[in-house]
């Protein structure tokens, strides 16, 4: 998994006014998880939103492989990674 900090939304605002594509599940009074799939489907990522502060972060659950780039340390190469010896 990896994370990506996203542009925030105004504090105390409705996340659905800024994201009309994803569905959302409120998991706490100050936290909504936005997702693009139903609970019987796999998803590639979720967006965690702190509704008090407006901060947003995407959590990638499925790592996309980039050809020739090590998924562990992002070193470019071919065959095995010269840094961590993982298969590229």
Secondary structure, 3 states (H helix, E strand, C coil): CEEEEECCCCCCCCHHHCCCCCEEEEEECCEEEEECCCCCCCCCEEEEEECCCCCEEEEECCCCCCCCECCCCCCECCCECCCCCCEC
